[in-house]
Amino acid sequence: MKVPLLDLKLQYNSIKEDVEKAMLEVARSQMLILGKEVENIEKSLADYLGVKYAIGCSSGTDALLMALMALDIKPGDEIIIPTYSFFATAGVVARLNAIPVFVDSNPVTFNIEPSLIKNAITSRTKAIMPVHLYGQCADMEPIMAISREYNIPVIEDGAQAIGCQYKDGRMAGAFGLMGCFSFYPTKNLGGFGDGGLVVTNDEQLADKLKKMRNHGMHPKYYHGFIGGNFRLDALQAAVLNVKYPHLESWHEGRRKNAALYTKYFIESGLAEAEGILEFNEKNKVRLPKPVYKEINHRNYHIYNQYVIHVQKRDELRQYLGEKEIGTEVYYPVPFHRQECFKYLNPKDEQFPVANALSEQTIALPIFPELTEEQIRYVVEMIKEFYL
Ligand SMILES: *Cc1c(COP(=O)(O)O)cnc(C)c1O
C-alpha cells in the first residue's frame, strides 16, 4: 500500500471549484498585490487568533524578519531561540547580524525548554523567539513570566502552529509582542506558493509592519525608515480565503489520525502510552503527546507533523521507504551543529536533548485525508521492522 508523507492533491480536489473560481476572479480583476483579498484573510485570521492586527506578508521567513526589524534589532543584539527548529528561525537573526543564542529542547514537546532560558539571557538579549514546533504550543506561561521579569519581548514562531491552543485556550501567536505564521503549502493553512503573516495587539507596531512590507513607504515615495518588499499576493490571499473556513476540520482530521496512530501503536505492543521517555522492551517507539490536554482538554495540538522517537531511525526510514511509506526527518542537524553557525562556537554537550531528537525522530504521514487503513499499515510495517 502506498502511503505518501503528504498528498496535497486530495485536499485540492475537495475544494477545487471554489479555489479556481477565486483565482479566476483575481485574474480578471488584475488587482494582484495586497488589496481586498489580503484584507479579508487578515481580518479572518486576526479574529481566529484573537489578536487585534494581522499583517499579511511574503513568507513565514519574512514574517520573522519583519518582526525583528520592527524591534530595530541591530548587529550584536542577541535573540534567544531553540536550537532545534526549521532553519528560518535562526537564519533571520543572523541575516540582521544579530546573534542567535541557542537553547536546548524539552524531550516531550520538542519545544524550547523554558527552564534553560534565564541562563541564556545577557544584557544584549533583545528578544526571546520560541517556536511552536510541529503544531504544539511552546510552554508560554513560564516564557511570558521570564519576558515580564526581564522586560524582554517575545516573538512567536508559529509557522507550524496556526490554530494551536495553549492550555488556557489562547492561540499560539497571541502571547508575544508579535506572532509569525507561514502559508507555505505544507503548513496546515497553505497557499499556492509562499506567504506569511505577522500578528500583534500593538497598534504602533501594526502600523510599522504595514509600512515595512512596502519598503517603509508612507506616504507614496516617502520613506521614514527602511523596509523591504514583503508584500502578499492577492492570488495567495484568495486561495487562503477559500481554505480558511475548512481549517478547523483539517486540524480535526489530523488529530483524529494522531489518535489512531496512538491506538494502533499501543495495540501493536510497540508503545504503552503517549509521551513515555524511555526506550525499553515495551516501548520501542515513543509517541508524541499533547502535554496539557489532561489539565483541561485544551492544548489542541494541530499536528502539522506527527513525529515519533525511534531506535535505528535511519534503517527504519529505509525500510518504510521500501514499503512505499513516505517519511521525513525534521531536523537532522540542529542549529548548533550547522556549518554556518560554527563561528558562534556552540558547545555540543549543552544540547543533549536536541542532539537526541535530531538523531532519533522521524515524521510519519499525518495529513487529514489519510485513511485508517493506511495508518494501520504504517504501524504494521514499523512493527515488522522491529520484529
Ligand atoms: C516553515 C517555517 C518557517 C518559514 O516559513 P516560510 O513560509 O517557508 O518562509 C519558519 N519557522 C518554522 C518553524 C517553519 O516551520
The ligand as an ORCA input file, in Angstrom:
! r2SCAN-3c Opt
* xyz 0 1
  C       8.021     26.910      7.616
  C       8.703     27.532      8.769
  C       9.228     28.832      8.714
  C       9.343     29.614      7.449
  O       8.223     29.748      6.708
  P       8.340     30.029      5.113
  O       6.970     30.478      4.771
  O       8.715     28.735      4.484
  O       9.351     31.079      4.899
  C       9.741     29.368      9.866
  N       9.784     28.680     11.005
  C       9.312     27.423     11.105
  C       9.365     26.724     12.414
  C       8.778     26.804      9.983
  O       8.335     25.540     10.078
*
